[in-house]
Amino acid sequence: MKLYSLSVLYKGEAKVVLLKAAYDVSSFSFFQRSRNS
């Protein structure tokens, strides 16, 4: 099982802001549709 996530965050004065996020969950079987149907 492989699960990839990449997030770019900016640490400001008061809070952290999520600038960009990318996910590759294709290798994680929970997110794949069943091929038995």
N, CA, C and O atoms as CSV, one atom per row, in Angstrom:
chain,resi,resn,atom,element,x,y,z
A,1,MET,N,N,0.842,-1.185,0.000
A,1,MET,CA,C,0.000,0.000,0.000
A,1,MET,C,C,0.881,1.241,0.000
A,1,MET,O,O,1.719,1.424,0.883
A,2,LYS,N,N,0.681,2.084,-0.996
A,2,LYS,CA,C,1.379,3.368,-1.056
A,2,LYS,C,C,0.323,4.465,-1.082
A,2,LYS,O,O,-0.715,4.326,-1.730
A,3,LEU,N,N,0.592,5.527,-0.391
A,3,LEU,CA,C,-0.323,6.663,-0.361
A,3,LEU,C,C,0.533,7.917,-0.348
A,3,LEU,O,O,1.355,8.097,0.551
A,4,TYR,N,N,0.350,8.787,-1.334
A,4,TYR,CA,C,1.196,9.973,-1.455
A,4,TYR,C,C,0.382,11.241,-1.235
A,4,TYR,O,O,-0.766,11.350,-1.664
A,5,SER,N,N,1.002,12.187,-0.561
A,5,SER,CA,C,0.397,13.493,-0.346
A,5,SER,C,C,1.508,14.534,-0.296
A,5,SER,O,O,2.544,14.326,0.336
A,6,LEU,N,N,1.280,15.653,-0.968
A,6,LEU,CA,C,2.243,16.746,-0.953
A,6,LEU,C,C,1.485,18.032,-0.674
A,6,LEU,O,O,0.536,18.369,-1.383
A,7,SER,N,N,1.900,18.742,0.352
A,7,SER,CA,C,1.233,19.984,0.726
A,7,SER,C,C,2.253,21.100,0.847
A,7,SER,O,O,3.351,20.903,1.368
A,8,VAL,N,N,1.875,22.286,0.357
A,8,VAL,CA,C,2.717,23.471,0.483
A,8,VAL,C,C,2.001,24.432,1.421
A,8,VAL,O,O,0.882,24.870,1.154
A,9,LEU,N,N,2.667,24.747,2.521
A,9,LEU,CA,C,2.065,25.591,3.543
A,9,LEU,C,C,2.859,26.881,3.715
A,9,LEU,O,O,4.074,26.908,3.518
A,10,TYR,N,N,2.155,27.949,4.085
A,10,TYR,CA,C,2.802,29.223,4.385
A,10,TYR,C,C,2.536,29.563,5.843
A,10,TYR,O,O,1.387,29.633,6.279
A,11,LYS,N,N,3.617,29.775,6.591
A,11,LYS,CA,C,3.465,30.106,8.011
A,11,LYS,C,C,3.455,31.624,8.160
A,11,LYS,O,O,4.494,32.281,8.089
A,12,GLY,N,N,2.272,32.155,8.366
A,12,GLY,CA,C,2.128,33.594,8.540
A,12,GLY,C,C,2.300,33.994,9.997
A,12,GLY,O,O,2.677,33.176,10.837
A,13,GLU,N,N,2.023,35.244,10.284
A,13,GLU,CA,C,2.151,35.753,11.653
A,13,GLU,C,C,1.162,35.073,12.602
A,13,GLU,O,O,1.524,34.662,13.704
A,14,ALA,N,N,-0.092,34.960,12.156
A,14,ALA,CA,C,-1.134,34.456,13.049
A,14,ALA,C,C,-1.498,32.996,12.798
A,14,ALA,O,O,-1.857,32.275,13.729
A,15,LYS,N,N,-1.405,32.558,11.540
A,15,LYS,CA,C,-1.858,31.202,11.231
A,15,LYS,C,C,-1.088,30.608,10.068
A,15,LYS,O,O,-0.337,31.295,9.377
A,16,VAL,N,N,-1.292,29.317,9.869
A,16,VAL,CA,C,-0.678,28.604,8.747
A,16,VAL,C,C,-1.714,28.496,7.634
A,16,VAL,O,O,-2.864,28.133,7.881
A,17,VAL,N,N,-1.301,28.813,6.406
A,17,VAL,CA,C,-2.207,28.795,5.262
A,17,VAL,C,C,-1.781,27.693,4.304
A,17,VAL,O,O,-0.604,27.588,3.956
A,18,LEU,N,N,-2.732,26.873,3.879
A,18,LEU,CA,C,-2.465,25.836,2.885
A,18,LEU,C,C,-2.501,26.476,1.502
A,18,LEU,O,O,-3.556,26.921,1.050
A,19,LEU,N,N,-1.351,26.525,0.830
A,19,LEU,CA,C,-1.277,27.143,-0.488
A,19,LEU,C,C,-1.667,26.170,-1.590
A,19,LEU,O,O,-2.429,26.524,-2.491
A,20,LYS,N,N,-1.155,24.955,-1.526
A,20,LYS,CA,C,-1.436,23.969,-2.572
A,20,LYS,C,C,-1.303,22.576,-1.992
A,20,LYS,O,O,-0.447,22.329,-1.144
A,21,ALA,N,N,-2.150,21.666,-2.449
A,21,ALA,CA,C,-2.076,20.277,-2.001
A,21,ALA,C,C,-2.325,19.354,-3.181
A,21,ALA,O,O,-3.183,19.618,-4.024
A,22,ALA,N,N,-1.567,18.271,-3.231
A,22,ALA,CA,C,-1.736,17.260,-4.281
A,22,ALA,C,C,-1.743,15.891,-3.626
A,22,ALA,O,O,-0.954,15.615,-2.723
A,23,TYR,N,N,-2.642,15.040,-4.092
A,23,TYR,CA,C,-2.783,13.709,-3.516
A,23,TYR,C,C,-2.808,12.664,-4.623
A,23,TYR,O,O,-3.391,12.887,-5.684
A,24,ASP,N,N,-2.182,11.537,-4.376
A,24,ASP,CA,C,-2.261,10.387,-5.277
A,24,ASP,C,C,-2.697,9.199,-4.436
A,24,ASP,O,O,-1.882,8.561,-3.770
A,25,VAL,N,N,-3.991,8.912,-4.476
A,25,VAL,CA,C,-4.528,7.822,-3.665
A,25,VAL,C,C,-4.866,6.607,-4.529
A,25,VAL,O,O,-5.539,5.686,-4.066
A,26,SER,N,N,-4.404,6.598,-5.777
A,26,SER,CA,C,-4.731,5.497,-6.691
A,26,SER,C,C,-4.154,4.169,-6.219
A,26,SER,O,O,-4.688,3.110,-6.549
A,27,SER,N,N,-3.071,4.213,-5.454
A,27,SER,CA,C,-2.452,2.970,-4.990
A,27,SER,C,C,-3.086,2.460,-3.690
A,27,SER,O,O,-2.741,1.378,-3.215
A,28,PHE,N,N,-3.997,3.225,-3.125
A,28,PHE,CA,C,-4.647,2.845,-1.872
A,28,PHE,C,C,-5.979,2.174,-2.201
A,28,PHE,O,O,-6.877,2.824,-2.737
A,29,SER,N,N,-6.118,0.912,-1.897
A,29,SER,CA,C,-7.256,0.117,-2.367
A,29,SER,C,C,-8.614,0.616,-1.856
A,29,SER,O,O,-9.633,0.326,-2.483
A,30,PHE,N,N,-8.662,1.342,-0.761
A,30,PHE,CA,C,-9.927,1.848,-0.227
A,30,PHE,C,C,-10.613,2.791,-1.213
A,30,PHE,O,O,-11.842,2.865,-1.243
A,31,PHE,N,N,-9.833,3.515,-2.022
A,31,PHE,CA,C,-10.379,4.508,-2.936
A,31,PHE,C,C,-10.670,3.939,-4.324
A,31,PHE,O,O,-11.204,4.649,-5.176
A,32,GLN,N,N,-10.332,2.682,-4.566
A,32,GLN,CA,C,-10.580,2.075,-5.869
A,32,GLN,C,C,-11.936,1.398,-5.878
A,32,GLN,O,O,-12.373,0.841,-4.872
A,33,ARG,N,N,-12.599,1.452,-7.028
A,33,ARG,CA,C,-13.893,0.798,-7.160
A,33,ARG,C,C,-13.707,-0.707,-7.294
A,33,ARG,O,O,-12.701,-1.187,-7.816
A,34,SER,N,N,-14.677,-1.414,-6.821
A,34,SER,CA,C,-14.631,-2.873,-6.916
A,34,SER,C,C,-14.766,-3.300,-8.370
A,34,SER,O,O,-15.627,-2.799,-9.093
A,35,ARG,N,N,-13.913,-4.226,-8.796
A,35,ARG,CA,C,-13.946,-4.691,-10.181
A,35,ARG,C,C,-14.769,-5.971,-10.311
A,35,ARG,O,O,-14.831,-6.551,-11.395
A,36,ASN,N,N,-15.397,-6.418,-9.236
A,36,ASN,CA,C,-16.168,-7.655,-9.255
A,36,ASN,C,C,-17.581,-7.460,-9.792
A,36,ASN,O,O,-18.231,-8.442,-10.151
A,37,SER,N,N,-18.075,-6.233,-9.858
A,37,SER,CA,C,-19.452,-5.992,-10.276
A,37,SER,C,C,-19.612,-6.090,-11.771
A,37,SER,O,O,-20.716,-5.913,-12.286
